Amino acid sequence: MTGKMAIVGDGDSIMVFKAAGVATFAASDARNARELIRKAARDYQIIFVTEEFYRPNEEYMKRFDEEPYPVVLMIPSAGESTGYGDDLLKSEMERALGVDILFNK
């Protein structure tokens, strides 16, 4: 499992990752995305999940906070971002460091 990366998301959002050599898993809906993430967690150290599939599976994603691997990271979808990623990053940073060093709001 050394250094392997994967992405779970909609077809448009994951294409650029495929070109970069990242394993890609196209999800049709949130339930399918959760199943693909579960399977990818067995073989990949880093799993990117597009915002549209991360958000409805947020409770499921918390299980990955307990272990060092895999690291599951949310990325914006190819469409317009809702700002949810910024909010999540801010809250995780404040949890880890006790202070907001990036957004300073």
N, CA, C and O atoms as CSV, one atom per row, in Angstrom:
chain,resi,resn,atom,element,x,y,z
A,1,MET,N,N,0.820,-1.181,0.000
A,1,MET,CA,C,0.000,0.000,0.000
A,1,MET,C,C,0.871,1.255,0.000
A,1,MET,O,O,0.371,2.323,0.354
A,2,THR,N,N,2.089,1.185,-0.361
A,2,THR,CA,C,3.003,2.313,-0.259
A,2,THR,C,C,2.689,3.422,-1.250
A,2,THR,O,O,2.833,3.245,-2.459
A,3,GLY,N,N,2.260,4.564,-0.732
A,3,GLY,CA,C,2.087,5.768,-1.523
A,3,GLY,C,C,1.039,5.723,-2.607
A,3,GLY,O,O,1.054,6.568,-3.502
A,4,LYS,N,N,0.138,4.778,-2.563
A,4,LYS,CA,C,-0.876,4.684,-3.601
A,4,LYS,C,C,-2.001,5.679,-3.346
A,4,LYS,O,O,-2.455,5.851,-2.214
A,5,MET,N,N,-2.445,6.335,-4.430
A,5,MET,CA,C,-3.508,7.334,-4.333
A,5,MET,C,C,-4.676,6.958,-5.234
A,5,MET,O,O,-4.505,6.355,-6.293
A,6,ALA,N,N,-5.870,7.334,-4.780
A,6,ALA,CA,C,-7.084,7.104,-5.552
A,6,ALA,C,C,-7.992,8.317,-5.395
A,6,ALA,O,O,-7.840,9.118,-4.474
A,7,ILE,N,N,-8.934,8.427,-6.316
A,7,ILE,CA,C,-9.957,9.469,-6.219
A,7,ILE,C,C,-11.313,8.853,-6.519
A,7,ILE,O,O,-11.458,8.031,-7.423
A,8,VAL,N,N,-12.303,9.271,-5.735
A,8,VAL,CA,C,-13.688,8.870,-5.941
A,8,VAL,C,C,-14.464,10.142,-6.235
A,8,VAL,O,O,-14.415,11.101,-5.464
A,9,GLY,N,N,-15.180,10.148,-7.349
A,9,GLY,CA,C,-15.944,11.335,-7.706
A,9,GLY,C,C,-16.719,11.138,-8.989
A,9,GLY,O,O,-16.805,10.030,-9.519
A,10,ASP,N,N,-17.276,12.220,-9.477
A,10,ASP,CA,C,-18.006,12.160,-10.749
A,10,ASP,C,C,-17.002,12.082,-11.897
A,10,ASP,O,O,-15.842,12.462,-11.737
A,11,GLY,N,N,-17.437,11.602,-13.024
A,11,GLY,CA,C,-16.555,11.376,-14.168
A,11,GLY,C,C,-15.762,12.588,-14.613
A,11,GLY,O,O,-14.574,12.463,-14.911
A,12,ASP,N,N,-16.383,13.756,-14.667
A,12,ASP,CA,C,-15.688,14.962,-15.117
A,12,ASP,C,C,-14.598,15.392,-14.146
A,12,ASP,O,O,-13.529,15.837,-14.564
A,13,SER,N,N,-14.865,15.262,-12.864
A,13,SER,CA,C,-13.925,15.736,-11.849
A,13,SER,C,C,-12.689,14.857,-11.718
A,13,SER,O,O,-11.633,15.334,-11.302
A,14,ILE,N,N,-12.806,13.596,-12.062
A,14,ILE,CA,C,-11.684,12.680,-11.828
A,14,ILE,C,C,-10.773,12.491,-13.037
A,14,ILE,O,O,-9.702,11.898,-12.909
A,15,MET,N,N,-11.173,12.977,-14.197
A,15,MET,CA,C,-10.392,12.740,-15.414
A,15,MET,C,C,-8.964,13.264,-15.343
A,15,MET,O,O,-8.038,12.579,-15.779
A,16,VAL,N,N,-8.769,14.449,-14.810
A,16,VAL,CA,C,-7.426,15.013,-14.742
A,16,VAL,C,C,-6.536,14.165,-13.826
A,16,VAL,O,O,-5.331,14.061,-14.057
A,17,PHE,N,N,-7.122,13.563,-12.796
A,17,PHE,CA,C,-6.357,12.708,-11.900
A,17,PHE,C,C,-5.919,11.427,-12.610
A,17,PHE,O,O,-4.818,10.926,-12.384
A,18,LYS,N,N,-6.782,10.914,-13.459
A,18,LYS,CA,C,-6.448,9.705,-14.216
A,18,LYS,C,C,-5.243,9.975,-15.107
A,18,LYS,O,O,-4.354,9.132,-15.231
A,19,ALA,N,N,-5.215,11.140,-15.720
A,19,ALA,CA,C,-4.087,11.514,-16.573
A,19,ALA,C,C,-2.792,11.615,-15.773
A,19,ALA,O,O,-1.705,11.435,-16.322
A,20,ALA,N,N,-2.904,11.904,-14.471
A,20,ALA,CA,C,-1.730,12.024,-13.605
A,20,ALA,C,C,-1.333,10.686,-12.974
A,20,ALA,O,O,-0.396,10.630,-12.178
A,21,GLY,N,N,-2.038,9.618,-13.325
A,21,GLY,CA,C,-1.674,8.299,-12.818
A,21,GLY,C,C,-2.334,7.902,-11.513
A,21,GLY,O,O,-1.947,6.904,-10.905
A,22,VAL,N,N,-3.326,8.665,-11.072
A,22,VAL,CA,C,-4.052,8.339,-9.854
A,22,VAL,C,C,-5.181,7.371,-10.215
A,22,VAL,O,O,-5.854,7.554,-11.229
A,23,ALA,N,N,-5.390,6.344,-9.391
A,23,ALA,CA,C,-6.487,5.405,-9.626
A,23,ALA,C,C,-7.809,6.149,-9.482
A,23,ALA,O,O,-8.007,6.881,-8.512
A,24,THR,N,N,-8.702,5.968,-10.428
A,24,THR,CA,C,-9.965,6.707,-10.431
A,24,THR,C,C,-11.150,5.770,-10.274
A,24,THR,O,O,-11.175,4.675,-10.836
A,25,PHE,N,N,-12.126,6.216,-9.503
A,25,PHE,CA,C,-13.345,5.461,-9.282
A,25,PHE,C,C,-14.517,6.407,-9.478
A,25,PHE,O,O,-14.747,7.299,-8.662
A,26,ALA,N,N,-15.258,6.212,-10.561
A,26,ALA,CA,C,-16.406,7.068,-10.867
A,26,ALA,C,C,-17.619,6.583,-10.092
A,26,ALA,O,O,-18.010,5.420,-10.192
A,27,ALA,N,N,-18.214,7.491,-9.315
A,27,ALA,CA,C,-19.393,7.165,-8.515
A,27,ALA,C,C,-20.642,7.713,-9.180
A,27,ALA,O,O,-20.619,8.774,-9.802
A,28,SER,N,N,-21.727,6.976,-9.038
A,28,SER,CA,C,-22.986,7.413,-9.634
A,28,SER,C,C,-23.846,8.196,-8.650
A,28,SER,O,O,-24.647,9.038,-9.056
A,29,ASP,N,N,-23.684,7.922,-7.358
A,29,ASP,CA,C,-24.430,8.626,-6.316
A,29,ASP,C,C,-23.678,8.475,-4.997
A,29,ASP,O,O,-22.636,7.822,-4.944
A,30,ALA,N,N,-24.207,9.078,-3.934
A,30,ALA,CA,C,-23.518,9.083,-2.635
A,30,ALA,C,C,-23.349,7.679,-2.068
A,30,ALA,O,O,-22.307,7.364,-1.492
A,31,ARG,N,N,-24.345,6.851,-2.222
A,31,ARG,CA,C,-24.254,5.472,-1.711
A,31,ARG,C,C,-23.163,4.690,-2.447
A,31,ARG,O,O,-22.369,3.984,-1.826
A,32,ASN,N,N,-23.133,4.822,-3.759
A,32,ASN,CA,C,-22.110,4.161,-4.558
A,32,ASN,C,C,-20.718,4.687,-4.195
A,32,ASN,O,O,-19.754,3.923,-4.143
A,33,ALA,N,N,-20.623,5.988,-3.945
A,33,ALA,CA,C,-19.342,6.586,-3.548
A,33,ALA,C,C,-18.855,5.992,-2.236
A,33,ALA,O,O,-17.671,5.683,-2.100
A,34,ARG,N,N,-19.753,5.827,-1.264
A,34,ARG,CA,C,-19.380,5.245,0.031
A,34,ARG,C,C,-18.821,3.834,-0.154
A,34,ARG,O,O,-17.832,3.471,0.483
A,35,GLU,N,N,-19.439,3.052,-1.008
A,35,GLU,CA,C,-18.966,1.691,-1.275
A,35,GLU,C,C,-17.596,1.711,-1.956
A,35,GLU,O,O,-16.722,0.912,-1.619
A,36,LEU,N,N,-17.409,2.617,-2.906
A,36,LEU,CA,C,-16.112,2.726,-3.579
A,36,LEU,C,C,-15.018,3.182,-2.608
A,36,LEU,O,O,-13.885,2.707,-2.687
A,37,ILE,N,N,-15.343,4.084,-1.710
A,37,ILE,CA,C,-14.372,4.540,-0.706
A,37,ILE,C,C,-14.001,3.376,0.209
A,37,ILE,O,O,-12.828,3.178,0.524
A,38,ARG,N,N,-14.994,2.615,0.630
A,38,ARG,CA,C,-14.750,1.457,1.499
A,38,ARG,C,C,-13.789,0.474,0.830
A,38,ARG,O,O,-12.865,-0.028,1.470
A,39,LYS,N,N,-14.004,0.206,-0.435
A,39,LYS,CA,C,-13.128,-0.717,-1.174
A,39,LYS,C,C,-11.738,-0.123,-1.367
A,39,LYS,O,O,-10.736,-0.819,-1.200
A,40,ALA,N,N,-11.673,1.156,-1.717
A,40,ALA,CA,C,-10.377,1.807,-1.945
A,40,ALA,C,C,-9.555,1.871,-0.661
A,40,ALA,O,O,-8.326,1.836,-0.714
A,41,ALA,N,N,-10.214,1.964,0.483
A,41,ALA,CA,C,-9.518,2.079,1.770
A,41,ALA,C,C,-8.653,0.862,2.060
A,41,ALA,O,O,-7.736,0.946,2.877
A,42,ARG,N,N,-8.917,-0.248,1.422
A,42,ARG,CA,C,-8.111,-1.462,1.622
A,42,ARG,C,C,-6.751,-1.370,0.941
A,42,ARG,O,O,-5.781,-1.970,1.404
A,43,ASP,N,N,-6.678,-0.616,-0.164
A,43,ASP,CA,C,-5.480,-0.653,-1.000
A,43,ASP,C,C,-4.761,0.672,-1.188
A,43,ASP,O,O,-3.654,0.697,-1.726
A,44,TYR,N,N,-5.358,1.764,-0.762
A,44,TYR,CA,C,-4.774,3.075,-1.045
A,44,TYR,C,C,-4.513,3.851,0.237
A,44,TYR,O,O,-5.302,3.789,1.180
A,45,GLN,N,N,-3.401,4.583,0.266
A,45,GLN,CA,C,-3.048,5.382,1.436
A,45,GLN,C,C,-3.724,6.742,1.429
A,45,GLN,O,O,-4.058,7.277,2.486
A,46,ILE,N,N,-3.926,7.303,0.250
A,46,ILE,CA,C,-4.559,8.613,0.120
A,46,ILE,C,C,-5.752,8.470,-0.817
A,46,ILE,O,O,-5.629,7.970,-1.935
A,47,ILE,N,N,-6.899,8.917,-0.339
A,47,ILE,CA,C,-8.118,8.852,-1.150
A,47,ILE,C,C,-8.720,10.249,-1.208
A,47,ILE,O,O,-9.102,10.815,-0.184
A,48,PHE,N,N,-8.799,10.791,-2.399
A,48,PHE,CA,C,-9.461,12.065,-2.621
A,48,PHE,C,C,-10.931,11.768,-2.914
A,48,PHE,O,O,-11.246,10.810,-3.619
A,49,VAL,N,N,-11.819,12.584,-2.377
A,49,VAL,CA,C,-13.253,12.425,-2.629
A,49,VAL,C,C,-13.793,13.793,-3.019
A,49,VAL,O,O,-13.545,14.781,-2.327
A,50,THR,N,N,-14.527,13.856,-4.117
A,50,THR,CA,C,-15.078,15.146,-4.531
A,50,THR,C,C,-16.154,15.599,-3.545
A,50,THR,O,O,-16.835,14.790,-2.915
A,51,GLU,N,N,-16.279,16.899,-3.439
A,51,GLU,CA,C,-17.177,17.522,-2.469
A,51,GLU,C,C,-18.600,16.979,-2.540
A,51,GLU,O,O,-19.232,16.756,-1.507
A,52,GLU,N,N,-19.102,16.766,-3.741
A,52,GLU,CA,C,-20.490,16.332,-3.881
A,52,GLU,C,C,-20.738,14.945,-3.288
A,52,GLU,O,O,-21.878,14.614,-2.961
A,53,PHE,N,N,-19.691,14.128,-3.144
A,53,PHE,CA,C,-19.849,12.806,-2.548
A,53,PHE,C,C,-19.314,12.747,-1.117
A,53,PHE,O,O,-19.719,11.883,-0.340
A,54,TYR,N,N,-18.422,13.644,-0.772
A,54,TYR,CA,C,-17.901,13.677,0.590
A,54,TYR,C,C,-18.972,14.170,1.559
A,54,TYR,O,O,-19.204,13.579,2.613
A,55,ARG,N,N,-19.603,15.244,1.180
A,55,ARG,CA,C,-20.561,15.904,2.083
A,55,ARG,C,C,-21.690,14.978,2.539
A,55,ARG,O,O,-21.957,14.920,3.739
A,56,PRO,N,N,-22.373,14.246,1.637
A,56,PRO,CA,C,-23.449,13.366,2.122
A,56,PRO,C,C,-22.938,12.154,2.906
A,56,PRO,O,O,-23.714,11.473,3.575
A,57,ASN,N,N,-21.645,11.891,2.823
A,57,ASN,CA,C,-21.049,10.760,3.537
A,57,ASN,C,C,-20.165,11.214,4.698
A,57,ASN,O,O,-19.304,10.461,5.155
A,58,GLU,N,N,-20.373,12.425,5.166
A,58,GLU,CA,C,-19.495,13.001,6.182
A,58,GLU,C,C,-19.400,12.131,7.440
A,58,GLU,O,O,-18.307,11.953,7.977
A,59,GLU,N,N,-20.502,11.599,7.908
A,59,GLU,CA,C,-20.470,10.740,9.108
A,59,GLU,C,C,-19.610,9.499,8.856
A,59,GLU,O,O,-18.835,9.089,9.721
A,60,TYR,N,N,-19.749,8.908,7.676
A,60,TYR,CA,C,-18.944,7.734,7.325
A,60,TYR,C,C,-17.462,8.091,7.284
A,60,TYR,O,O,-16.626,7.284,7.693
A,61,MET,N,N,-17.123,9.275,6.803
A,61,MET,CA,C,-15.726,9.694,6.668
A,61,MET,C,C,-15.023,9.829,8.016
A,61,MET,O,O,-13.799,9.712,8.087
A,62,LYS,N,N,-15.775,10.073,9.079
A,62,LYS,CA,C,-15.172,10.258,10.394
A,62,LYS,C,C,-14.415,9.020,10.861
A,62,LYS,O,O,-13.493,9.132,11.669
A,63,ARG,N,N,-14.788,7.849,10.369
A,63,ARG,CA,C,-14.092,6.626,10.774
A,63,ARG,C,C,-12.628,6.643,10.354
A,63,ARG,O,O,-11.802,5.969,10.969
A,64,PHE,N,N,-12.300,7.397,9.327
A,64,PHE,CA,C,-10.917,7.445,8.855
A,64,PHE,C,C,-10.046,8.379,9.694
A,64,PHE,O,O,-8.822,8.370,9.561
A,65,ASP,N,N,-10.666,9.181,10.552
A,65,ASP,CA,C,-9.906,10.062,11.441
A,65,ASP,C,C,-9.196,9.286,12.547
A,65,ASP,O,O,-8.251,9.792,13.151
A,66,GLU,N,N,-9.642,8.076,12.811
A,66,GLU,CA,C,-9.104,7.276,13.916
A,66,GLU,C,C,-7.818,6.544,13.563
A,66,GLU,O,O,-7.084,6.134,14.462
A,67,GLU,N,N,-7.533,6.371,12.297
A,67,GLU,CA,C,-6.368,5.599,11.852
A,67,GLU,C,C,-5.451,6.478,11.016
A,67,GLU,O,O,-5.903,7.450,10.411
A,68,PRO,N,N,-4.151,6.141,10.978
A,68,PRO,CA,C,-3.240,6.953,10.172
A,68,PRO,C,C,-3.482,6.819,8.664
A,68,PRO,O,O,-3.261,7.772,7.917
A,69,TYR,N,N,-3.931,5.649,8.213
A,69,TYR,CA,C,-4.189,5.417,6.788
A,69,TYR,C,C,-5.486,4.665,6.622
A,69,TYR,O,O,-5.827,3.822,7.452
A,70,PRO,N,N,-6.198,4.949,5.585
A,70,PRO,CA,C,-5.933,5.933,4.550
A,70,PRO,C,C,-6.282,7.339,5.010
A,70,PRO,O,O,-7.101,7.537,5.908
A,71,VAL,N,N,-5.653,8.291,4.383
A,71,VAL,CA,C,-5.994,9.690,4.575
A,71,VAL,C,C,-7.051,10.013,3.520
A,71,VAL,O,O,-6.810,9.849,2.324
A,72,VAL,N,N,-8.204,10.466,3.960
A,72,VAL,CA,C,-9.293,10.792,3.035
A,72,VAL,C,C,-9.436,12.306,3.005
A,72,VAL,O,O,-9.676,12.943,4.032
A,73,LEU,N,N,-9.286,12.871,1.813
A,73,LEU,CA,C,-9.302,14.322,1.639
A,73,LEU,C,C,-10.400,14.725,0.664
A,73,LEU,O,O,-10.578,14.106,-0.385
A,74,MET,N,N,-11.121,15.758,1.021
A,74,MET,CA,C,-12.143,16.274,0.135
A,74,MET,C,C,-11.532,17.300,-0.811
A,74,MET,O,O,-10.705,18.119,-0.409
A,75,ILE,N,N,-11.946,17.245,-2.056
A,75,ILE,CA,C,-11.516,18.223,-3.052
A,75,ILE,C,C,-12.752,18.788,-3.735
A,75,ILE,O,O,-13.799,18.140,-3.739
A,76,PRO,N,N,-12.654,19.981,-4.312
A,76,PRO,CA,C,-13.818,20.542,-5.019
A,76,PRO,C,C,-14.177,19.698,-6.239
A,76,PRO,O,O,-13.308,19.078,-6.854
A,77,SER,N,N,-15.438,19.681,-6.575
A,77,SER,CA,C,-15.899,19.004,-7.787
A,77,SER,C,C,-15.604,19.892,-8.982
A,77,SER,O,O,-15.251,21.061,-8.826
A,78,ALA,N,N,-15.750,19.335,-10.168
A,78,ALA,CA,C,-15.511,20.104,-11.392
A,78,ALA,C,C,-16.484,21.274,-11.501
A,78,ALA,O,O,-16.153,22.307,-12.085
A,79,GLY,N,N,-17.675,21.116,-10.943
A,79,GLY,CA,C,-18.663,22.196,-10.951
A,79,GLY,C,C,-18.308,23.252,-9.923
A,79,GLY,O,O,-17.202,23.261,-9.384
A,80,GLU,N,N,-19.240,24.128,-9.658
A,80,GLU,CA,C,-19.025,25.215,-8.709
A,80,GLU,C,C,-18.952,24.690,-7.275
A,80,GLU,O,O,-19.767,23.860,-6.873
A,81,SER,N,N,-17.986,25.168,-6.513
A,81,SER,CA,C,-17.812,24.770,-5.121
A,81,SER,C,C,-18.781,25.541,-4.222
A,81,SER,O,O,-19.120,26.691,-4.499
A,82,THR,N,N,-19.216,24.898,-3.155
A,82,THR,CA,C,-20.137,25.531,-2.206
A,82,THR,C,C,-19.395,26.216,-1.063
A,82,THR,O,O,-20.018,26.897,-0.247
A,83,GLY,N,N,-18.088,26.049,-0.990
A,83,GLY,CA,C,-17.324,26.604,0.121
A,83,GLY,C,C,-17.244,25.645,1.299
A,83,GLY,O,O,-16.616,25.950,2.313
A,84,TYR,N,N,-17.875,24.496,1.164
A,84,TYR,CA,C,-17.872,23.493,2.236
A,84,TYR,C,C,-16.448,23.032,2.540
A,84,TYR,O,O,-16.111,22.795,3.700
A,85,GLY,N,N,-15.623,22.903,1.525
A,85,GLY,CA,C,-14.240,22.470,1.714
A,85,GLY,C,C,-13.461,23.438,2.579
A,85,GLY,O,O,-12.710,23.018,3.460
A,86,ASP,N,N,-13.627,24.720,2.341
A,86,ASP,CA,C,-12.959,25.737,3.156
A,86,ASP,C,C,-13.402,25.641,4.606
A,86,ASP,O,O,-12.583,25.723,5.522
A,87,ASP,N,N,-14.706,25.468,4.811
A,87,ASP,CA,C,-15.237,25.360,6.173
A,87,ASP,C,C,-14.685,24.126,6.882
A,87,ASP,O,O,-14.326,24.185,8.058
A,88,LEU,N,N,-14.622,23.018,6.166
A,88,LEU,CA,C,-14.106,21.785,6.753
A,88,LEU,C,C,-12.629,21.919,7.097
A,88,LEU,O,O,-12.198,21.516,8.178
A,89,LEU,N,N,-11.856,22.486,6.177
A,89,LEU,CA,C,-10.431,22.690,6.424
A,89,LEU,C,C,-10.222,23.588,7.641
A,89,LEU,O,O,-9.363,23.313,8.479
A,90,LYS,N,N,-10.997,24.648,7.737
A,90,LYS,CA,C,-10.873,25.573,8.862
A,90,LYS,C,C,-11.162,24.863,10.182
A,90,LYS,O,O,-10.408,25.017,11.143
A,91,SER,N,N,-12.239,24.090,10.238
A,91,SER,CA,C,-12.587,23.427,11.493
A,91,SER,C,C,-11.560,22.366,11.871
A,91,SER,O,O,-11.242,22.213,13.050
A,92,GLU,N,N,-11.036,21.631,10.892
A,92,GLU,CA,C,-10.014,20.621,11.182
A,92,GLU,C,C,-8.715,21.274,11.651
A,92,GLU,O,O,-8.038,20.755,12.539
A,93,MET,N,N,-8.372,22.410,11.055
A,93,MET,CA,C,-7.164,23.126,11.444
A,93,MET,C,C,-7.303,23.648,12.872
A,93,MET,O,O,-6.370,23.551,13.669
A,94,GLU,N,N,-8.446,24.190,13.182
A,94,GLU,CA,C,-8.676,24.692,14.536
A,94,GLU,C,C,-8.656,23.547,15.546
A,94,GLU,O,O,-8.172,23.712,16.666
A,95,ARG,N,N,-9.174,22.407,15.158
A,95,ARG,CA,C,-9.169,21.231,16.040
A,95,ARG,C,C,-7.745,20.754,16.293
A,95,ARG,O,O,-7.388,20.421,17.423
A,96,ALA,N,N,-6.932,20.720,15.236
A,96,ALA,CA,C,-5.564,20.212,15.359
A,96,ALA,C,C,-4.623,21.209,16.023
A,96,ALA,O,O,-3.793,20.824,16.847
A,97,LEU,N,N,-4.746,22.493,15.670
A,97,LEU,CA,C,-3.788,23.498,16.136
A,97,LEU,C,C,-4.332,24.410,17.234
A,97,LEU,O,O,-3.573,25.054,17.959
A,98,GLY,N,N,-5.644,24.451,17.342
A,98,GLY,CA,C,-6.250,25.336,18.318
A,98,GLY,C,C,-6.392,26.762,17.838
A,98,GLY,O,O,-6.843,27.627,18.589
A,99,VAL,N,N,-6.015,27.023,16.594
A,99,VAL,CA,C,-6.082,28.375,16.053
A,99,VAL,C,C,-6.249,28.286,14.530
A,99,VAL,O,O,-5.810,27.323,13.902
A,100,ASP,N,N,-6.879,29.291,13.962
A,100,ASP,CA,C,-7.071,29.369,12.510
A,100,ASP,C,C,-5.903,30.154,11.917
A,100,ASP,O,O,-5.860,31.378,12.037
A,101,ILE,N,N,-4.956,29.466,11.280
A,101,ILE,CA,C,-3.771,30.159,10.750
A,101,ILE,C,C,-3.896,30.533,9.273
A,101,ILE,O,O,-3.091,31.314,8.767
A,102,LEU,N,N,-4.888,29.989,8.579
A,102,LEU,CA,C,-5.034,30.273,7.140
A,102,LEU,C,C,-6.101,31.308,6.833
A,102,LEU,O,O,-5.860,32.244,6.070
A,103,PHE,N,N,-7.257,31.150,7.410
A,103,PHE,CA,C,-8.388,31.986,7.038
A,103,PHE,C,C,-8.471,33.259,7.865
A,103,PHE,O,O,-8.902,34.296,7.361
A,104,ASN,N,N,-8.064,33.196,9.126
A,104,ASN,CA,C,-7.988,34.336,10.019
A,104,ASN,C,C,-9.267,35.179,10.012
A,104,ASN,O,O,-9.219,36.406,9.929
A,105,LYS,N,N,-10.419,34.488,10.100
A,105,LYS,CA,C,-11.709,35.204,10.116
A,105,LYS,C,C,-12.393,34.959,11.431
A,105,LYS,O,O,-13.492,35.466,11.660
